[in-house]
Amino acid sequence: MGGFGVINYALLDEKRAVFGAISAVLSYPEKSFINDRFLLLETFENPKTLALITAFWEEISALTFGEITETYVDTFDFNKKTTLYMTFYKFEDARERGQMLAKLKVLYEMFGLLPDDAELTDYLPLMLEFIDAGDWYLDERSGDSIELLIGVIEDGSYHLLQALEEAGNPYRFVIEAMRNELRVCVKQGEEKQHVE
């Protein structure tokens, strides 16, 4: 994203459905995956994001459903370089990573999303689902919390995108689209005010 600016919460709120749709695309593919693309494509108004998601669908649609699920598993479950767990890239120390996962769990619960204990709290589709479904907008507690969430997504997805691009993986388009939408919601060039 090239530096972190000030989050435009109103715009992030307007784009909830966009992040929900990206979460759905990044989740394990169900049988309706290919047919759902038409509904999902209607969600994207940003021309760059729409072009990226369309490029993903064009590549992935050439595969059978079995090949799609195999691609998903090979990409996100069996390759450490392309994991959907966003803190994996930054925290090698299990204790530090555990602390960040606990912070994210508290954040989700504070804003009304009760994550399934089967997934770690830094799982990208869950993080995007939180942006979509959490009750964070206009809550005075959301400032630092949303900054933390977006910071974790930005850091992790940067490394994820690099690895996906290097591999020529179709999911690179989805991650780039997500990063584009986050970038739109962050006012660049403004210094963040830190109050201690």
N, C-alpha and C positions, 0 to 999 in steps of 0.2 A: 504494500500500500504506500510505501515510501514515506514513512513518518506518520505520526499519529496527530490528529488535529482535534477539534472540538466536535462532539457528536451532535447532530441535528436530530433530537429526539422526536420531533413532530414528523420528520421525514421517515425516520426509522419505524415509527408507528404506522405510517401510511403504507410502508412496504412489508408489513407483517406477512401477508399472503405470499409475497415473493419468497421470503425466507422459508415459509412453510412448504412451498412447492419445491424449493431446492433441497430441503430436508427429505422430502418424499423421494426425489430422484437419487439421493445419496443413501437411502435406506436399502436393505436387501430387497432385490426385485421380486415382486409377486407376479402371478400369472397375468394380471391386468396391466402390467408395466408398460408394454408397447401401446396398448389402446388408450391408456391414461395420458399419453403425451399430448393429445389434442387439447384436453382440458387444461393441462399444465401450461402449455404454450400460451394460452389466453391470459395467463397471469402476468407475463412479462411485457411491460410497456417500454422499458429502456431498450432502444435499438441495438446497442452493443450487447447487452445481456441476451436479448432475443436471438441475435445472430449466433452467439456462443452456444446457447441451449439447442438451437436448431442444428448446429454442427454436431453436437453430441448425439442428437436423435438420428441424424443421417448416418453417422458411423455405427451406432449401436443397433439400428434397425436392420442392418445387413446380416446380423447374427441371429441364430435360432435362440429360443428362450433358454435352452440348456447352455448354449455358449455365453449368453448374457450373464447367467448366474455364475458360470465358471469364471468369466472375466472379473465379475464383482469379487468373488471369493479369492481368486489369485491376486487381485489388486489390493484389497483392503484387509483380508484376513491372514494371508500367508507371506506378506512382504512388509518388513519393518520400515522400509523407506516410504511406504504409501499407506500408513495406518490412518484411520479416521479418529484416533485418539490424540487430540491436539496438544496435550502437555508432554507426550512421549518424546517429542523432538527437543524440548528445552530442558527437561529435568531427568538427569541420569540417576540422581539420588532418589531412591524410593520414598524416603521420608519427606523430602521437599515436594515431590509429586503428590504424595498422599495429602499433604497440607493444602495444596491447590485444589485437589479433588473435593476435599471437605468444604473449602470456601465456596466452590461452585454448587455443592449440594445445599448449603445454607442459602445461597442466593436463589436457587430455584424454589425452595420451600418458602422463603420470605415473600416471593411474588406469585405464589399459588400453583406452582407446577411441582407435582410429586413424582420424581423420576422413578422408573422401575429399577429395582436394585440389581437387575440382571445386567444393566449397562453402567459403565463408569460415567461419571458426570462430565468428562471432557470429550465424550463421543460427539463428533460434529453434528450428525443429524439431531441429536438431543439438544445441543446448544442452539441450533437454528429453530427447532420446535419451540424452545423457550422464548426466543425473540417473537415468534408468531403467536404463542398462546399465553405467555406470562402476563400478569397484571402489573407490569412495571411502569407503564406510561403515566405521567403526572404524579408519580409517587416520589416524595422528597428523598427517599432512600435510594432511588435508582441510579443517581449520578455515578458514584464510584463503582457500584455493582455492575452497571452496564459497560463502563469503561474497562473493568477487569475482564468481563466476558468477551468483549470485542478484541481486547488486547490478546487474549489467549487464542481466539480464532485467527486473528491476523498473524501472530507468530507461527502457529502450527500450520496454517494453510499455505504460508509462504514456502515452507520446506516441502510440504505435500505437493504443491503445484510444480516446483522444480523437478521433483522425482517423476511426476506423471508426464511432464513435458519431455523429459529425457527418454522415457520409455515409449513415447508416442501413444499413450493410453487415452481412450476417448473421454474418460472422466476428467481429463485436464480442462476440458471446456466448461464443465460444471463448476469446478473449483475457481476457475478464472471468472466465471459469471458471478459467483457468490462474492468474490473479492471486489469485483466491479460494483456490485450493489452496496457493499459496505463502504467502499470509497465514496460513493455518491452521498452517503449518509454522514460522512465526516467532513466537516469544513476544514479544508487544508489551508496551511499558511497562517493560522491563528495560534498564538501561544496559549497553552493551557494554563489556567490559574490554579496553583496548588496552595491550599490553605492548610497549614499545619497547626 
